[in-house]
Amino acid sequence: MKRRPAALNFRDVVAIPVAYTYLEVRREGPVEYVTLNRPEVRNAINAHVIAELVRWAEAMQDPREVRVVVLGGAGKAFCAGADIEWMARTVHYTKQQNLEEAIAVARMLAALDGLPVPLVGRVQGAALGGGAGLAAVCDVVVADDRAVFGFTEVKLGILPAVISPFTLAKIGRGAARELFLTGARFSAARAREIGLVHTVVPESELDATVATYVREFLTAGPEAIAAAKALIRDVWGRSVEDARPITASALAARRASAEGQEGLTAFLEKRKPSWG
């Protein structure tokens, strides 16, 4: 049975007006919980799940009242990868049809990766293939100590191709050379060692640990968090010299912003900022 996340002392739950078939979406104050809701197939991804995640994520590009998102999976698994029936149909696809499906997956991952708010992954059970890719686009991942991860695509004669830009940014080339090429499954502890996961706890502590991260994010300026996420993308892979104008401009903009002024003033006045 899926546990309800630990109480965060926010406002009452707000019903989300958009109807989804394969996602469960609810809001508690400034926190939105998005749950893959296909427990009967361990939340496997198919074209419908992809479309709903894209629709949800693209609507979140201007989040307004939402400041943190928690991504999870119903039942015993986070996401066991691609749906078997969906994969069976792709056997008969043309190259163009396969290309279109791959582009749809890439769009989904990019939309999640580009969210202007923190995305916290709550992982239990399996996170395989595309499920591991979903973990890779989360800013923070909290995993059950019995969770199992894997980039298992080569076992099927295919590749972890579309998830690779996001996964390589997390685990680096060294770990990818082992795990992409063997397709071996690995533990939550190993996932933490290579940077795919940030915190590993017993399943009974998952929700409390997620709640701790959520509270921490809520103490930070929401515009500053969005700018920090953009800064990571903009600076990654650049030399110090190339990054200098970007970083200087970003800092100057934040210091001059209303939120930055409020944060600095609150610190000097020894009070909580308006968003805290």
C-alpha positions in Angstrom: 0.0 0.0 0.0 1.3 3.4 -0.9 2.1 5.6 2.1 0.9 9.2 2.3 3.9 11.5 2.6 4.6 12.8 6.1 2.6 15.9 7.1 4.4 19.1 6.4 1.9 21.5 8.1 0.9 23.1 4.9 -2.6 24.2 3.8 -5.2 21.6 3.0 -4.8 19.4 0.0 -5.8 21.1 -3.2 -7.5 19.1 -6.0 -5.7 19.4 -9.3 -8.3 20.3 -12.0 -6.5 18.6 -14.9 -7.6 15.0 -15.2 -4.9 12.3 -15.7 -5.3 8.6 -16.3 -1.8 7.4 -15.6 -0.7 10.0 -13.1 -2.0 10.9 -9.6 -1.4 14.6 -9.0 -2.3 16.4 -5.8 -1.1 19.5 -4.1 -0.5 20.2 -0.5 0.2 23.9 0.0 3.2 24.8 -2.1 4.2 21.1 -2.8 2.9 19.1 -5.7 3.0 15.3 -5.6 3.1 13.5 -8.9 2.8 9.7 -8.8 3.1 7.3 -11.6 -0.1 5.3 -11.2 0.2 2.0 -12.9 1.1 -0.3 -10.0 -0.2 -3.4 -11.7 2.8 -3.1 -14.2 5.2 -1.6 -11.7 4.6 1.9 -13.2 6.1 0.9 -16.6 6.3 3.7 -19.1 4.3 3.7 -22.3 3.2 6.4 -24.8 0.3 7.5 -22.7 2.4 7.9 -19.6 5.0 9.9 -21.6 2.2 12.2 -23.0 0.8 12.9 -19.6 4.2 13.6 -18.0 4.9 16.0 -20.8 1.6 17.7 -20.4 2.0 18.1 -16.7 5.6 19.2 -16.9 5.1 21.8 -19.6 2.2 23.3 -17.6 4.6 23.6 -14.7 7.0 26.0 -16.5 5.2 28.8 -14.8 4.5 27.2 -11.5 3.1 30.2 -9.6 2.1 28.7 -6.3 4.1 25.4 -6.6 7.6 25.5 -5.1 8.6 21.9 -4.8 7.5 18.7 -6.7 7.8 15.1 -5.4 7.9 12.4 -8.1 7.0 8.9 -7.0 5.5 5.6 -8.1 2.4 3.8 -6.7 2.7 0.4 -5.3 5.9 -1.6 -4.9 8.1 0.0 -7.6 9.1 3.5 -8.7 9.3 2.7 -12.4 10.3 -0.6 -13.9 11.2 0.9 -17.3 9.3 0.5 -20.6 6.0 -1.2 -20.7 6.2 -4.7 -22.3 3.2 -4.4 -24.5 4.4 -1.0 -25.7 7.9 -2.5 -26.5 6.2 -5.4 -28.3 4.4 -3.0 -30.6 7.7 -1.1 -31.4 9.1 -4.4 -32.9 6.9 -3.7 -35.9 7.5 0.1 -36.1 9.4 1.7 -38.9 12.6 3.6 -38.3 10.6 6.8 -38.5 8.0 5.6 -36.0 10.8 4.6 -33.6 12.4 8.0 -34.1 9.2 9.7 -33.2 8.8 7.6 -30.0 12.4 8.4 -29.0 11.8 12.1 -29.5 8.7 11.9 -27.3 10.7 10.3 -24.5 13.4 12.9 -24.9 10.8 15.7 -24.7 9.5 14.2 -21.5 12.9 14.0 -19.9 13.8 17.5 -21.0 10.5 18.9 -19.7 11.1 17.3 -16.3 14.8 18.3 -16.2 13.9 21.9 -17.1 11.4 22.4 -14.3 12.0 25.7 -12.5 11.3 24.2 -9.1 13.1 21.4 -7.2 12.1 17.9 -8.3 12.5 15.3 -5.6 12.5 11.6 -6.6 11.0 9.2 -4.1 12.2 5.8 -5.2 11.2 2.4 -3.9 11.5 -1.0 -5.5 12.7 -0.9 -9.0 14.1 2.0 -11.1 15.1 0.3 -14.3 15.8 1.6 -17.8 13.6 4.6 -18.3 12.9 4.5 -14.5 16.6 5.1 -13.9 16.3 7.9 -16.4 13.5 9.5 -14.4 15.7 9.4 -11.3 18.5 11.0 -13.3 16.4 14.1 -14.0 15.4 14.6 -10.4 17.4 17.3 -8.5 17.4 15.1 -5.3 16.6 11.4 -5.1 15.7 9.6 -1.9 15.8 5.8 -2.3 14.6 2.8 -0.3 17.7 0.8 0.8 16.3 -2.2 -1.0 15.7 -0.4 -4.3 17.3 -1.8 -7.4 18.5 0.3 -10.3 19.8 -0.6 -13.7 20.4 0.7 -17.2 19.3 -2.6 -18.6 18.6 -1.7 -22.2 21.6 -3.6 -23.7 20.1 -6.8 -22.3 17.4 -6.3 -24.9 19.8 -5.4 -27.6 19.0 -1.7 -27.5 20.6 1.4 -25.8 20.0 3.8 -22.9 20.4 6.5 -25.5 17.7 9.1 -24.8 18.3 9.0 -21.1 22.1 9.3 -21.5 22.6 13.1 -21.5 20.8 13.3 -18.1 22.4 10.1 -16.7 25.9 11.0 -17.8 25.6 14.4 -16.1 24.8 12.5 -12.8 27.1 9.5 -12.9 29.9 10.4 -15.2 31.6 8.4 -18.0 33.4 6.0 -15.7 30.3 4.5 -14.1 28.4 4.6 -17.4 31.1 2.5 -19.1 30.4 -0.2 -16.6 26.7 0.1 -16.1 25.6 1.0 -19.7 27.7 -1.7 -21.2 26.8 -4.6 -18.8 23.2 -3.6 -18.2 23.7 -5.0 -14.7 21.3 -4.1 -11.9 22.8 -2.4 -8.9 21.8 -1.4 -5.4 20.7 1.9 -3.9 24.0 2.0 -2.1 25.9 1.9 -5.4 23.5 4.4 -6.9 24.4 6.7 -4.1 28.2 6.1 -4.6 27.9 7.2 -8.3 25.7 10.2 -7.7 22.4 8.9 -9.1 20.9 8.9 -5.6 21.5 11.3 -2.8 20.1 9.6 0.3 19.4 6.0 1.0 17.1 5.1 3.9 14.8 2.2 5.0 11.5 2.3 3.2 9.8 3.2 6.5 11.8 6.5 6.5 11.2 7.5 2.8 8.4 9.9 3.4 10.0 11.6 6.4 13.3 12.0 4.5 11.5 13.5 1.5 9.7 15.8 3.8 13.0 17.0 5.3 14.3 17.9 1.8 11.0 19.6 1.0 11.2 21.8 4.1 14.7 22.7 3.2 13.8 23.8 -0.3 11.0 25.9 1.1 13.4 28.0 3.1 15.1 29.2 -0.1 13.9 31.9 -2.5 11.9 30.3 -5.2 13.2 32.6 -7.9 16.8 32.0 -6.7 16.2 28.2 -6.9 15.0 28.6 -10.5 18.0 30.8 -11.3 20.3 28.3 -9.6 19.0 25.4 -11.7 19.5 27.5 -14.9 23.0 28.4 -13.7 23.9 24.7 -13.4 22.8 24.1 -17.0 24.5 27.2 -18.3 27.9 26.7 -16.6 28.2 23.0 -16.9 31.1 22.0 -19.2 32.3 25.6 -19.7 35.8 26.8 -18.9 36.3 29.3 -16.0 36.9 32.0 -18.5 33.8 31.2 -20.6 31.7 30.9 -17.5 32.8 34.2 -15.9 30.4 36.6 -17.8 27.5 34.2 -17.2 28.2 33.8 -13.4 28.9 37.5 -12.9 25.7 38.5 -14.7 23.6 35.9 -12.8 24.9 37.1 -9.4 24.4 40.8 -10.2 20.8 40.1 -11.4 19.9 38.2 -8.3 21.4 40.9 -6.0 19.4 43.6 -7.8 16.1 41.6 -7.8 13.3 42.1 -5.4 13.7 38.6 -4.0 17.4 39.1 -3.5 16.9 42.4 -1.8 14.4 40.9 0.5 16.6 37.9 1.3 19.6 40.1 2.1 17.6 42.6 4.1 15.9 39.8 6.1 19.4 38.3 6.9 20.7 41.7 8.1 17.5 42.3 10.2 17.7 38.8 11.6 14.2 37.8 10.5 12.7 35.2 8.1 12.3 36.3 4.5 8.9 36.7 3.1 9.0 33.3 1.4 10.2 31.4 4.5 
